[in-house]
Amino acid sequence: MADGLVFPAAAVVAAIGILLLMFFAWKGRQFADGDIFRASRWSRGNRLFPTQVLITPTSVVHYTPELVGRKEHSIHIAHVASVSI
């Protein structure tokens, strides 16, 4: 009887895994058009939700997606003194 439940259980686990991968890929997509620099997923703190920086002619936007929502911080280009990477 338990042998008949192995395949459906494996299918459910695989489907949940695929849905999680799709969710994290969706949260990590580019949030705007333009010059966007994205942190590597291999760096600490960016494995699930990589931080992105958007450079526009008028501002610099720091964007970090979260499980629910996002953190976004915009700085006018006149207030940027230097950038350290």
MARMI-174591 format. One record per residue (C-alpha): z, x, y; residue in one letter. Coordinates in pm, whole numbers, plus 50000, padded with zeros to 5 digits. Layout:
ZXYA...
END
This chain:
500005000050000M500825028250245A497495045150168D495665016050328G497485021250660L496695058350703V493165053750838F494045026051092P497075045951211A494965077351254A492345057251443A494995043351680V496445078151745V492935092051807A492115063452045A495325069152242I494545106352261G491025099652388I492335074952647L494875100652771L492185127352803L489975103152995M492885093853225F493685130353309F489995137953366A489745107653595W492825118353795K491425153753828G488035143953968R486995153454322Q488605129954570F486005133754851A482615148454933D482385182655095G483795217255035D486535211854778I488465239654609F490305229754292R493165248554126A492595260553773S494145239353498R495405271953344W497735278753640S501355267153634R501925232453777G498245222653761N497715216153391R497545178153411L496855171753778F495095201053951P495665204754324T492595202754546Q491925215054901V489195199055112L487815218255410I486105197755681T484995208156030P488055190956177T490805193955915S492165208855595V493385183555337V495775192755054H495495166954774Y497615165154459T497135136154216P500195122754035E500775100053738L501045070553976V499455076054316G498875109054495R500215132954757K497865140355042E498615162255344H496135167155628S496325195155886I494095196756193H491925227756189I493365239456525A496825241756364H495695264356076V496665300356152A495845316555817S495145308755455V496735327555164S495405324054814I
END
